[in-house]
Amino acid sequence: MKDNQYHFNVVVVGAGISGIGAGYHLQKKCPNKSFVILEGRESFGGTWDLFRFPGIRSDSDMHTMGFRFKPWIDKKFIADGPSILNYLDETISENNLRDKIKYKHKVLSSSWSSSESQWTLEVMNHKSEKIENFTCNFLMLCGGYYNYDEGYSPHFENQEKFKGMIVHPQKWPENLDYRDKKVVVIGSGATAVTLIPTMSKEVEHITMLQRSPTYYMAAPDYDIIGNFFKKIFPQKTAYFLTRWKNILMGKFFYSRCVNNPEKVKKMLIDGVRKHLGDDYDIEKHFTPKYKPWDQRLCFAPNADLFEAIKSGKTSVVTDHIDQFTEDGIKLKSGKELEADIIIKATGLNLQFLNGIDIKVDNSTVNISEKMSYKGRMFSDVPNLAASFGYTTASWTLGSDLTSEYVCKLLNYMDKNDYDYCSPEIGEGVKEEGSYMNLSSGYIARAIDKMPKQGSRSPWKNTQDYIKDIVELRLGNLTNQDLKFISIRD
C-alpha cells in the first residue's frame, strides 16, 4: 500500500447533519467496520457552517430535524444557525466522532472495481495540497443536494453598472455593514424570508423584490404541546412524543395540501391578511398562482416578516427586473428601486453525487440515466448510497433512515458472505418521472440532471417517512431488484 493510500470499510463524504448521523449509526450498529468521514471544508456542519447571513435558521422544527438518537432540548423548536452547530458539536463529542473526521479532504473522483469489490477515491488534501488515495468497500455520499462552491446567481442586464455592492447569501461577506442602508433582496423564498426580518431592524429600508408570490405560514417559534410534554415526561419520552406529533401533523398538513389545495390556499392567505390587514394588496403580493406544496412553504416564526412590513421599514414589490442601474434596479413597470446593497436570494445549484466524478468498472456514471432505488441507491451502481432528505418533511428524517438502511445492508452482507450489492431494474419497471416532485426553481433548473423514478416499488421515491420506515427500517432487504454478489464464488 502506498504511503498516501488509506483503506476503510466505509467512507462517508460530508460532515454535515447527514455525515455525522452516518458516523453515529456505523459506530453503533456496525462496530466492527472501520470508517472515515471526509469533509472538503475546514469545519463540520455543512449548510449551517457555510451560510453566515443575518438570521440564518432552520425552516423545519428541530424535533424532526434533530437526530432520533439525540433529543433537542431547547424550548425554541426553530433554531438559529449557531444553535444547530452547537447541537452537532455536542453530537460529535458525545459519540467520539471527532477523530473520525478528516477536514480539508475533498473527494474528486471515485471508481468502483467489481473484481476487487471496492471503491478507489481520489481526494485532494487541502492541508498538504496533495492528492491522496482512499479505498473502501462501501461509499456513503452525505454531502447534501446543492453545490457548495457556487449558488445560483443569474446575471441581469447592466449589472456591472451598479455602484453599490451585490451579495449572494451563499457567500456572505464577513462584517458586511448594512446599517442605515437601502437594501433590495431579489427573491422571496426561504432565504429572503429569513434574512429580511433580521436586517430590517438596522437598515434604512429593505425591499423584497419578487417575480411572483410565495406561500408563507406564520406561527410561534416555540411548541406549546412539546414544552408541556417536557414538564410531565422524562426527556427522552417527551422528545419521542413531540417528534411523532410533529411528524404526523406534517403528514396531515401535506395530505390536506394535496387533497384540498384551495382550502389550504385560503387558510394560508387568510393568515397573511390577519397580520397585514385588508388594506394591504394581498392578491398581488401574497397570492401564488401555484398550489400549496408545488413548492415548499416558507415559515415565518412569530410572523416576523409581517411585523417587519408593518414597521414600515420593509416593503414587497412584485415585478420583473428590466435592468440594473447605477443606483439600483429598474423594473419592467418603469419603477426604479434605489439600493446601496442588492442581495441575490436567487437560490441554489442542485447537485447529485456531491459533484464527484463516479465510474463503475471504468464506465462513467451519468446519474440522469439511472433510476433511484428506494430513494437512496441507484441502478447498476454497487455499494453506494446517497443520503437524501424529504421535500415534504425534515431533511434528517430521510438521512437517518439512509444510515440505518446502509448498516442493515452491511450486516446482512457480512452474515451471508457477500462482497457487494447492486440494484438492477427488474421486469415490468418503467420510467415514471424524475427524482423530486417540486416545481421550485432550483429543481426545475436541474431536472435533466436528476435520476429517474420507476413505476413500482422499490424504484419509487415516495417522499413518505412512515412508508419508508416500514420499507427501510422494518422491511426485508432481499427482493428481485437487489443483487448480492460474492467475488469469492
PEDABEL-V402113 format. One record per backbone hydrogen bond with DSSP energy under -0.5 kcal/mol. CO is the residue of the C=O (numbers start at 1). NH is the residue of the N-H. E is the energy in kcal/mol with one decimal. If there is no record, write none. Layout:
co: <CO	CO>
nh: <NH	NH>
e: <E	E>
This chain:
co: <2	4	6	8	9	9	10	11	12	12	13	15	16	17	18	19	20	21	22	23	24	25	25	26	30	34	36	36	37	37	38	39	41	45	46	46	47	53	56	61	61	62	67	71	75	77	77	79	80	81	82	83	84	85	86	87	88	89	90	91	92	92	93	97	97	98	100	101	102	102	104	104	105	106	108	109	110	111	112	112	113	113	118	119	119	120	121	121	122	122	123	123	124	124	125	125	130	132	133	134	135	136	138	139	139	140	140	141	142	145	146	151	156	157	158	159	165	167	168	169	169	173	176	178	181	181	181	182	182	183	184	184	185	185	186	189	190	191	191	192	194	195	196	198	199	199	202	205	206	207	207	208	208	209	210	215	217	219	221	221	222	223	224	225	226	227	228	228	229	229	234	235	236	237	238	239	240	241	242	243	244	245	246	247	248	249	250	251	252	253	254	255	256	260	261	262	263	264	265	266	267	268	269	270	271	272	272	273	277	280	281	282	286	291	291	294	295	298	299	300	300	301	303	304	305	306	307	308	308	309	313	315	317	317	320	323	325	326	327	328	329	330	330	331	335	336	337	340	341	342	342	343	343	344	344	347	348	349	352	353	356	357	358	359	360	362	363	364	365	366	367	370	371	372	373	373	376	377	378	380	381	383	385	385	394	395	395	396	397	398	399	400	401	402	403	404	405	406	407	408	409	410	411	412	413	414	420	421	422	423	426	428	430	433	440	440	441	443	444	446	447	451	452	453	456	458	459	460	464	465	466	467	468	468	469	469	470	479	481	481	483	485	485	486>
nh: <5	133	135	137	137	138	36	140	14	38	142	45	20	21	22	23	24	25	26	27	28	29	30	30	33	10	12	38	39	102	14	105	104	48	49	50	51	56	81	64	65	66	70	73	223	62	79	58	84	85	86	87	88	89	90	91	92	93	94	95	97	98	96	100	101	101	37	103	39	105	106	126	107	124	357	122	359	120	114	361	117	118	113	121	136	111	123	134	108	109	125	132	106	126	129	130	125	123	6	121	8	119	11	141	385	13	142	387	19	351	148	153	159	324	161	162	342	344	171	52	172	176	178	181	183	204	205	340	341	207	186	343	187	209	345	193	194	194	195	196	198	199	200	201	202	203	180	183	315	185	209	210	317	187	319	298	300	302	77	78	224	227	228	229	230	231	231	232	232	233	238	239	240	241	242	243	244	245	246	247	248	249	250	251	252	253	254	255	256	257	258	259	260	264	265	266	267	268	269	270	271	272	273	274	275	275	276	277	280	282	285	286	288	294	295	439	293	217	301	219	303	304	307	308	309	310	311	313	314	312	206	208	210	319	332	330	328	163	339	325	337	322	323	334	331	338	329	165	184	167	344	186	345	169	346	152	350	147	355	356	358	110	365	112	363	364	360	366	367	369	370	452	379	374	376	377	386	373	381	382	384	139	141	387	398	398	399	400	401	402	403	404	405	406	407	408	409	410	411	412	413	414	415	416	418	417	485	383	483	380	429	430	455	453	443	444	445	446	447	449	450	435	372	432	459	374	454	462	468	469	470	471	472	473	473	474	475	482	424	483	422	419	420	489>
e: <-1.7	-2.5	-3.1	-0.7	-1.0	-1.7	-1.4	-2.9	-0.7	-3.0	-2.3	-2.5	-2.5	-2.2	-2.4	-2.2	-2.0	-2.3	-2.7	-2.1	-2.1	-3.1	-0.5	-1.7	-2.2	-2.0	-3.0	-0.6	-0.6	-3.0	-3.0	-2.6	-2.5	-1.9	-1.6	-2.5	-2.3	-1.7	-2.6	-1.3	-2.2	-1.4	-0.7	-0.7	-0.9	-2.9	-0.6	-2.7	-1.9	-2.4	-2.1	-2.0	-2.3	-2.5	-2.3	-1.9	-2.4	-2.3	-3.1	-1.3	-2.6	-0.6	-1.4	-1.4	-0.6	-0.9	-3.0	-0.6	-2.7	-0.5	-0.6	-3.2	-0.6	-3.0	-2.0	-2.2	-2.5	-2.3	-0.5	-2.7	-1.4	-1.4	-2.3	-0.5	-2.0	-2.3	-0.6	-2.1	-3.1	-1.3	-0.7	-3.4	-2.3	-1.0	-2.3	-1.1	-2.8	-3.0	-2.2	-4.0	-2.4	-3.6	-2.1	-0.5	-2.1	-2.8	-0.8	-2.9	-0.6	-3.1	-0.5	-0.7	-1.9	-3.1	-1.9	-1.3	-2.8	-3.2	-2.2	-0.6	-0.9	-1.3	-0.8	-1.7	-0.6	-1.9	-1.5	-3.5	-1.9	-2.5	-0.6	-3.1	-0.7	-3.0	-1.3	-2.5	-0.8	-0.6	-2.5	-2.2	-0.7	-2.7	-2.5	-1.0	-2.1	-1.8	-2.8	-2.7	-1.9	-3.4	-0.8	-0.6	-2.7	-2.9	-2.0	-2.2	-2.9	-3.3	-1.7	-1.0	-0.8	-2.9	-1.6	-2.4	-1.6	-0.9	-0.7	-1.1	-0.5	-2.2	-2.9	-2.4	-2.4	-2.6	-2.5	-2.8	-2.2	-2.3	-2.3	-2.3	-2.5	-2.5	-2.4	-2.2	-2.5	-2.6	-2.4	-2.3	-2.1	-2.2	-2.0	-2.8	-3.1	-2.1	-2.6	-2.2	-2.2	-2.6	-2.5	-2.7	-1.6	-1.6	-2.4	-2.1	-1.0	-0.6	-2.5	-2.7	-0.9	-2.2	-2.1	-2.6	-0.5	-2.2	-0.5	-3.3	-1.0	-2.5	-0.6	-1.0	-2.1	-1.6	-2.3	-2.0	-1.8	-2.5	-1.4	-0.7	-0.8	-1.4	-2.5	-2.9	-2.7	-0.7	-2.9	-3.1	-0.5	-2.2	-2.9	-2.8	-3.1	-2.6	-1.8	-1.9	-3.3	-0.6	-2.3	-1.9	-2.2	-2.7	-0.6	-3.2	-1.4	-0.5	-1.4	-1.8	-0.7	-2.9	-1.6	-2.3	-0.7	-2.6	-3.2	-2.7	-1.6	-0.5	-2.7	-0.6	-0.8	-2.2	-1.4	-2.9	-2.2	-0.6	-2.2	-2.4	-3.1	-3.2	-1.9	-0.6	-0.6	-2.4	-2.9	-0.5	-0.8	-0.9	-1.9	-2.6	-1.2	-1.9	-2.0	-2.3	-2.5	-2.4	-2.2	-2.0	-2.4	-2.8	-2.3	-2.3	-2.7	-2.1	-2.3	-1.8	-2.7	-1.0	-3.1	-2.1	-2.4	-3.8	-1.2	-0.6	-1.0	-2.9	-0.7	-2.9	-2.5	-1.0	-0.9	-2.1	-0.8	-1.4	-3.0	-3.1	-2.2	-3.9	-3.1	-1.1	-2.3	-2.1	-1.8	-2.4	-3.6	-0.7	-1.1	-2.1	-0.7	-1.3	-3.2	-0.6	-2.4	-2.6	-2.0	-1.2>
